[in-house]
Amino acid sequence: MTGSELLIWLIPLALAIAMLAVLSLEHLVLLTLFFTPLSIQLSYITGRAGFDFSVPTEPVLALLLVIALFKLIVTHEFNIRLLKHPVTILISLYLLWTLVTSVTSTIPGVSFKALAYRLWFIAGFYLVSAQLFSHESFRRNYIIAYSAGLAVVVIFFLARTGSAGLFNQQYAHSACYPFYKDHTSFGASIAFLISPLTVMLFRKGRGLTARIFLSALILLFLAGFIFSYSRAAWVSLIAALFLSVILWLRMPARFLAATAAVLIAALILSAGWIWQQMDSTTEDSSADLAQHLRSSSNISTDQSNLERINRWKCALRMFEERPLFGWGPGTYQFKYGPFQKAEDRTAISTDFGDAGNSHSEYLGALSESGVPGALLYILIAVFSVVTGIRVWYREKRSAKGYFALAVVTGLVTYVVHGIMNSFLDTDKIAALWWGFIAMVTAMDLDHQKIIPEKKRDRSVYLHGED
């Protein structure tokens, strides 16, 4: 398809989107979410590389960024409590540091592009969505809209893997292309959604039709999750479910914090022993699900794991050279090549070091944006999870409380997954990560709104209306 032909097709779509933005911002966000799992790279359509982005979602998100800036600067429509929330402040500092490190970047063009997509991801999936999440129904609709689009991809994926054999692990790695680049981000998306969909299924008052629809979605997603053979997604979901069970027991918050501190200290102190055990593991990835999961700890022969460690070491060496500002957002894949050492290279390493990112959100941030960038990302993750836990403890075993717990579980899947992979530069994961953070923030603001109203009611009772 030529550029002029593509433009002709896009004009009516652009006009329709502009009309929807004027009529209903809520429906525009939901429509964007539906198309997010179905979006594909422009280069796949045109057959050309160069300036690439996801269509149709990223142009719409750029429009949402403009709308958000207009509402923020001109009409002042955003809730001031949302703008002053600690999570929002941390996200603002994160974007500000992205701007600073884009200026100091070794490849400014790449970094400013990274800044652009971070801005429109956060504007659409966090800022605008958090404002809309003041309506409880929009929280559920957000998850349903994304899930509906993802269901189409899962059916496409299962149909392709079914034709090649569901236990054909190698084919499964790319069966979700062109919608997802590989099976890891595909599995990560599903891991986000399983817990919220399950809680929505068992919500009291749910009609029969809705229960059948949600049950079908969950079963479909479980099938896609299993046959994606994404070890990182499986490990992250298991870890998140383990945490959710602990939270479900509702232990005292201080005891929970002390337990977490002890576990972290134990992991740090036993890191050497854990590494030795992993180094002695020889299980390779396999169609046998149990063996495939065990292979996630194999760092002696598994080429995928060894290459991941190679990337991590490169990120650390890059950080050592530029510890404060890093090499610039989005630059890792262009700069890590010279930092590979012969003893770390694998059969799937490239001579030019141009085969993707650092395979870690944390180390990627450290190498690209220095200590401040990595610290801000970690603080966003920690404050978001803690905010969600606070909502769960406050709401107790109510429908809202269980929903908050499910959203926290979804967030934790990517907190863990982010150790092993990096997908926040894609709309697929950004929609869920920033959207789930917006949900827990909005639910936290619900309580802050109720307290002043209660105080006012008491004042009126004692002193009467003015």
Order of alpha helices (4+ residues) and beta strands (2+ residues): alpha-alpha-beta-alpha-beta-alpha-alpha-alpha-alpha-alpha-alpha-alpha-alpha-alpha-alpha-alpha-alpha-alpha-alpha-alpha-alpha-alpha-alpha
